[in-house]
Amino acid sequence: MNIVLGADESYARYGAVVMASVIANVDDPGQIHFFMLTPGMCEKTKNSLHAFVEDAGVGIDIIDVDAQELQGLKVGRFGTAALLRLLMHCYLPVGCERVIYLDCDVLVRCNLSDLWAMPLGGNAAAAAMDICNTSISATRTYPDDYFNSGVMLIDLTAWRNRRVGERALAYLEKNGENARYPDQDALNYVLEGDCYKLPPAWNFQPTTYAAVKKRYPHLVKYMTSLKTAVRHPCIVHFIGAVKPWHPTCVHPFQEDFIAYSRQTPWPIDRRELISLLSWSERLRIVFKQPKIRRRRRLTKP
C-alpha cells in the first residue's frame, strides 16, 4: 500500500503525525510503504523520520524533488510543497501503479486498506467533494463535481499516461494568478470527468458540521452520506489556515492530532500552545469549548 506525502522541513513533523495515524490503524504495518516528497529537508530530520517509521516495521523513501520548474508559480499561503504531488510521477518507481496521496494536515482514523482496494472504474483518480458553504458554492459552475485534493486514490499508470501532472502545471502557468486553491483548482480542471467521487467520510472537512446542521441547499441530496461522515469519519482533514498545531485551533479533533504527535519524534505540547495565547484569545477558546465538545460527541468512538 503506497502512501505519498509532500513536505518541506517545517511540515515534516506534521507528516509524521499523519504517518503515525496510518500505522496505528492498519492490521499489518508491513504492507505500508511511505513516499515523502520534499523540496528540501535536513539530514537530521530525514534520519528521524526513517527511524520513527522503520521502528514500526514500515518502509519509507524520502525523495528530494527538483522544484525548479515550480518556481514562479503562484501558490499563495500554500507553499511550493503543496505542488509536489504534481511531480510524483517523475519520482516514484515505475512499478508503482497505485498510490494514496495524503496532505500533512489530515488524521487517519480507520484502516486504509478499504480505500486502497476501492475500484476506480477506469478513472485516473478518486477524491471526495469539497464541502463548501453556500457563498463559495455559488462561485463554482459545478460545485458537486469540485473535489478536495487533500486525500486522493490515484491510478498512477493512468496519471502518467494521461499526463495529469504536466497538464496541471500548464494550467497553473496560465491561470495561477486566478487560482484560489492552486494545485486543487488545476487538478479539478485536468481531471474533469476522470475522477471517481469518494464518500465524504474519506475526507471529513469541518464545513460538514455546518452543512448538516444548517442543511445547506446545495448539499441536501448528500445529507445521508454527510451525516455518516460526521458519525464515522475515516480521515479527518484540518482544512483552513488554522491547523491543530496552532494555539488558536478549535477543531474537535485537535486533541487526537496532538495525541498522535506524541508517537513521533516531534510531540506537540498542549500547554506550550496555550502559553502562546493572549488572555483574550484564551477566553475566546474557553467560550468555544461547549461547541467543540458537542461536535466531538457526534462522532462515534
N, C-alpha and C positions, 0 to 999 in steps of 0.2 A: 504494500500500500504506500504509494509515493505521495508525500505531502510537501508542498512547496510554500515557502515564506520568503519575504523580501525585507531586509532590514539594514540600516546603517549602524554605526557604532552606538548611537543613542537609543535605538529601538531594539537592539539585540536582546536586552534583558526582558523586554515585554514579549518578544518572540519566544523566549524561553518559557514564559508562563503559559503561552498557548501550547507549546510542546508538552509541558508538564500535564496539562489538562487532557491532551490527546492520549498520552501514555497511561494516565490513571484510569481511563475509561475503555481501554481496549482489552480483549481477552488475552491476546498473545502479543506483547510488545515487540517480539522478534519479527512480526510481519510488517512493521513500520519502517520506512526509510524517509528521513527528512532531507530536503534540499533547501539550504538557506542561501539565497542570492543576496549579494551585498556590493555596494559601490565602494566600500572601504570599511575595514574593521581591524582593530589592532590584534596582534598575535595572542596577547593575554586573554582577550575576550573570546577569540576563536578556541583557544585551549580550554577555557572554562565551559564553553558550550559543548565541545567534544566530550569532556569528562562527565558532565552532567547527563548528557543523553546516552552515552555509551555505558555508563554505570547502570542504566535501566535496561540494558540489553538491546538498545535501538541503534540503528545506523544513521549517520549524518554526513553529508557533504556540504561544506561551506565554500561557495563558489564566488570568486571575485569576478565581478562583471565590469567590462569596459563601458562605462556610462557616457562616453564621449558623445555618442550620437543623440543622447538625451539632453545635452546641454543646449540651452537656448529655448527649450520648450517651456511654455507657461504651465506651472504646476501649482501656483498659489501656496496655500498653507500645507499642502500635502507632501511636498518634498520629492526629490528625484527617486527615492526608494520606492515610492508608490507606482512608478512606471516600470520597475524591473520585471514585472510579470509579462510585459510586452516583449521581453527579450528571452524568456525562459526557453523557447525552442532552440535558441542558439547555444545554450549551455548545458541543458540536460542531456543525458546519454541517449544515443539513437534508439536503443532498445526500450526506452521509457515511453510507453504508449498511452498511459492514462495517469493523470495526477489530480489530487485535490489541492486547490490553492486556498490559503487562509491568510487574511490580514493579521497583523500583530496586535490588533485590538479586539480579538474575539476570545471566547471561552467555550471550550467543548465540554458538553455535559452528557454525551452518550457515546456509544461505540460507533466509530466512523465506518465500520465495515458495511453498515447498511447503506450509507451514502456511496461508498466505493463500488458496491455491487449494482448500483442503480443503472438500468439501461438508458442510453442516451437517444435511442431511436434515430440514429444517423446524424444527430446534431453534433456540432463541434464542442459544445459546452452545455452545462446546466447551471442555473443560478436562480435565486429567489427574487421575487418582485421587490422593488424599492418601496417601502411603506412610507408614504409621504402624506402631509396634511393637504387640505383642500386648496390652499393657496398655491402650493407647489404643483399639485396635480393639474391645476388649470393652465400651467405654463407648458405642459407636455402634450404633444399631439396624441400619443397612445400611452397614457400612464400605466395601464395594466401590463404593458409589454416592456416597460423600462425596468431593468433589473439592477440589483445591487451587486457590485463585483467583488465584495469582500470575502465571499465564500463561493467557490466555483468548482465544479467537477468538470474536468477537461479531457476530451479525446485528443491527446497531443499529436497523434498522427494526422487527424483531420485539421487540427490547428496549424500544423506545418504545411500540409498540402494546400490549404485554403489561404495561406499567408495572412493569418489573422493578425499576428504581431506587426508585420510590416505595414499592413493596411491601417491599423490603428495609429501607428506612428505618423503615417502620411496624413491621416485625418487631423492629428494634433498640430502638425506643422502648418496646416492650412487654417484650422479653426480653433487652435489652442486658446487664443485670447478671449473667445466667447464661451469656452467650456467651463461650466460651474464646477464640475467634477471631472477633471481631465481624463484620466485613464478610463473611468467608468462611462463617461459620455462617448469616448472613442470606441470602446468595446460594444456599447449598445448600438452604435451606428454600424459597425462592421458585422456584428453577429445578429442583425435583424433577420428574423426568420430562421435562425440557425442556433437557437438557444432553447433548450428544454426548461420549462418552468418548474423549479423546485417548490415544495411546500414551504410556507414561511417559517416553520419550526427550524429549518436548517440554516436560517439566517434571521434570528429573532432580533428585531430592531425596536428601540424604546418607543418609537411612534406607535407601535402596535397597541400599547396600553390605551392611548387616547383614541385610536381608531375604533377599538372595541367599545369603550365607554361612551363615546360620542356618536358612534355609528356613522362614520364618515360616508356620505352618499356614494362616492366613487368606489368604496370598498365593501358595500353591503353584501354583494354576491360572494365575497370571500370570507364572510363573518365566521362560518364554521371552522375553517382552517386557521383563521387568526386566533380564535378562542383556544383551539388546540395548541397553537404555538405558545400562548400565554401560560397554559397549564403544563405543557411538556416541551420547553424549548430545548432543541438538540444542540444548537450553537448560539450563544448569546453574542451579539455584535454591539460593541460600545461606540456607535457612530456619533459623530459630532466632534467639536473641538475639545470638549472636556472629557478626559479619559479616567479610568479607575485609579491611575497613579497620580491624578491631580487632587489637591486638597479640597477643591470645591465640588468634586463629583458627588452627585446624589442618586446615582443609579442603584436600583435594588440589588444588583449582583456585584457591586463593588467589593463587598467583603469576600465573596467567593474568589474573585480575581486575586485579591491580596493573600488569601489563604493558599492558593496555588503558587504564588510567588515565593512562599517560604520553602518550597521544594526545589527552588533554583538557587544558583549562586548569588542572586540579587534580591533578597527578600525586601518587601515593602514594609516600612514601619508606619503603622497607622497613627501612632502618637506623634511621630515626627511630622506627618502630613498635617495633622490638626494644629501643631505648633506654628505652622506657616501661615495660618489664617488670622485675620484681624478679629477682634471681638464681635464686630457687626456681622462678619462672614460666619463665625461660629454660631451666632444666634440664628442666622438665616437657616443654617443646616439643621439646627435643633428643631426649628419650626417645620422643617421638611420631613422629619423623622416619621410622623404618623403616616404620611403618604408613601414613603419608602417602604415601611413595614407592611402597609396594606397591599401594595403591589407585589412585594416579595411573597406574601402568603398566597397569592393567586397561583403560584407555581407549586405543583405537587412535589414532595420530597423525592 
